[in-house]
């Protein structure tokens, strides 16, 4: 026990120093969204120029996560959904989530989460925009190189530590030494599992870009027309908009009638019954008044 514990403490101290050293030398890759290397007049004088060879090597080791949010509109929902499915298949991607729903107006909606290889990210977004009417397109890219290589370095250190601990376990002679070393091995294995899972998560996000697509079925595209350039065009556009609003009103009114016809008939029947009852009551009152007047005249005579 006295011979093993000093070796174990020395091993842990050396590995801790190695972990600190490896974390300090992790590759520092600049953030893509963090700034620009160019000024309006050319290279930024405060930023050293990067040779094409070093730039290519740096790009190869960069760990980028690409994401996009796309809002689309279509007049033919089934055809648009089929086209998007074909694009996903052609890009060697897959659907991570598919949600289809119907609006109360009868139009349909789709929420799609697509994963495509990162090298096909730009091409896929462009082709999706060509299939449907694009209302909004927002793309982001995140550089996780520093975090990725830091986790990778810690994982390698943990694996080295595990190998040394296993060597010490083979040399242990007492039960106390075995229990102490096995406990350290168990903790190290848990660390390795956690760091390995983190790296797999990074690899999944880096290798496959995430594209969230909202597809709406509409009868008219939003903002499809060009902005008017003259008074005549503005008046013509206002006239068409007025006609469209009138058409929308009557269409909505017809839809309402088709939906509520039974209740409208029931309300109309109740109103007719009430009107007839009131009219009958009024006629009865008049007859009663005439009868009373006739009796009064007979009494006077």
Order of alpha helices (4+ residues) and beta strands (2+ residues): alpha-beta-beta-alpha-beta-alpha-beta-beta-alpha-beta-alpha-alpha-beta-alpha
